[in-house]
Amino acid sequence: MTPSARLLLRPGHQPAERFDGAARFPVAQSVFAALGPGDLVMPSPVNAHDHGYGIRTLDFGAIDDALEVWIPGMRLRPRTDAYLEALVAFARLAQTGVGATMHCHNSLNINRLGHEAAAVIRAAGDVGIRLGLS
């Protein structure tokens, strides 16, 4: 027997429709087979604002405070490899179930911005999360 589910295509605007996921998406058949009555499948959450810092601010002596206090403290931030720092940050997100992030990149060296952005994109791909870059 092929399991079916109810799918909310337009939440709040129309009732749930029957959805035969296994027939429509054969690759997901084993996932659908493992579902039981009342199970809920949801997409992974998205982190809407992240700077991709693998080293946390407290690790280098900057306190987490109001923006006006926090920004000068970022001068204490040690120089790191952009790929490795983003890799650590994105891996932390993935471990918590986050599947995508909007990465707001702040470069310590404007001349390296393009290189750093490419490294951040590569890190997101290696971790397996989706990335928006600003």
N, C-alpha and C positions, 0 to 999 in steps of 0.2 A: 504494500500500500504506500502510495506517495503522500507524504505529509503536506498539508496545505496550511496556510496562515492567513491572517487578516493584515492587509496593508493599508496604512493611512497615506493616501497620495496627497490629500489636501486637508490636513488636520484642522478641525474647527469649521470646515466648509462642506464636507460631505462625509457620509459614514464610511467605515472601513470596508474594503472589498476583499473577497476571497482571492488568494494569491497562491498559485502552485509554483513555488520557488524552485523545486527540484527539476520540474520540466522546463522551466524558463532558463535556469542556470545550472546545467548538468554538473559543472565543476563543484558547485556547492552542495551536491547531493548528500555527501557524508555529514556535512554540518546540519542540514535540515533533518537528516535521519536521527541525529543525536538530540534534537529538540523534543521536549515533552509539552504536555498541555500547560498553558499558562506561562511558558518561557517567553522572555522578552529579548529581542535582538535589536540593538541600537548601534548607530555609527559611533566611531570613536570621537571623543571630544576634541575641540580645537583650542589651542592656546592663541588668543587673539593679539597678544603683545609680548614679545620676548626679545631680549638682546643677545641671547646665545652665549652668556658668560658661563664658561665651565668652572671658573674660579669665582666663588661667592664673595661678595663685598666684605663680609666679616673676616674672611681668610687673609685679606691683606690690610686690615685695619680701618676700613671705611665703614661707618655705621649706617644702618638703614634708617633714614630719616626723611624729612621733607625734601622735595626736589632741590631746593636752593642749597641745602646742606650736603645732599648726596652728590651733586655734580662735582664740586671741588674735591671731594673725597676720592673720586674716580681717578684723579691724577696719581694716586698711590698704586693704581692697578699695574701689575707687572706686565711687561710685553710678553706675549705668548704667540705660539703658532695658531693662526686663525682656524685652520682645519681642526687641529686637536681640541681647541677650546670649544668650537661649535659641536664637534663630535661628542664630547662629554655632556654638554648642555642638552643636545638632542636625544642622547641616550637616556638621560634622566627623564625627559618628557615621555619617551617611548615606554620606559619602565612603568610609568603611572597610567599608561593606556592612551595617552595623547597621540593622535594620528596625523596632526597637521599643526603648523605654527605660522604666525606672522612674525618674521624676524626683522626687527628694526636695528639695522647695523650701524654701530658707531665705531669709526676707525680712529685709532690713535695717530695714524699717519695717512693723510689724505692722498698721498702719492701711491699708496698701496691699496686703496679702496677697491679697485677692480680685481686685483689679485685676491684680496680677502673675500670679496663677494663670491668669486668662483670657488674658493675653498669652502665657504659656508654651504654653497649649493651642493658640492660634492659630499660634504659631511651629512647633509640631510638625506641624500640618496643612499649613502652607505648605511645609515641607521634605518632607513625605510619609512621616513615620515614625509608628508607633503609640506611644501615650503612656499610661503609668500615672502617676498623680499622687498624691504623699503629702505 
